[in-house]
Amino acid sequence: GQQLNQSPQSMFIQEGEDVSMNCTSSSIFNTWLWYKQDPGEGPVLLIALYKAGELTSNGRLTAQFGITRKDSFLNISASIPSDVGIYFCAGSPGYGGATNKLIFGTGTLLAVQP
Amino acid sequence: GAVVSQHPSRVICKSGTSVKIECRSLDFQATTMFWYRQFPKQSLMLMATSNEGSKATYEQGVEKDKFLINHASLTLSTLTVTSAHPEDSSFYICSARKGARNTEAFFGQGTRLTVV
């Protein structure tokens, strides 16, 4: 199935550092979502983006919907150990109906050393 | 909040048997539910879209006769893996969507299926 390209694949950082990851697509998406997944659990929604250029924050997390509609970025500031996990971007080409299914990125594994 | 519950969380079955996984939206009605499969250290791959009261829509390459999906009510969808094979061992995750245009899909906690 179709996937989004997400980078980096993994990151190993020190507590307190800022983190950036991005997601790119060859086609236009009208919705971008960012999820975090802990081992053996389902993904949990972090941020949802609906407009090109939109910048949205959720605590220490900030995500942006790229102007071209083909990319999105997630930043985590002042990382803490509990930020450890796998982060997935997900995009949807449509707003409703059959085109509303989510396509997931390849994931970014984040490890934070205290 | 929006809670999606998946059951069982873990299941081990013998080759050739069938396994049913349930996905329930606990505090909202979901006209659409999605079933994903995730292999270790990989992303979520959409298997099928489950619509209440109608046939599921399967993604290319997913065998509809092997992965039976039933969405009998607005709060329950089931995935049955028929004639299970060791290669079917995987993490299966469902998600439920609130409303027709709301792309915010809420995920269940997943089911770890091991076929021996």
Interface residues (C-beta under 8 A of the other chain):
Chain A: G1 Q3 T31 L33 Y35 G40 E41 G42 P43 V44 L45 A48 F88 S92 Y95 G96 G97 A98 N100 K101 L102 I103 F104 G105 T106 G107
Chain B: V4 Q6 T32 F34 Y36 Q42 S43 L44 M45 L46 T49 T57 E59 Q60 G61 F91 I93 S95 R97 A100 R101 T103 E104 A105 F106 F107 G108 Q109 G110 R112
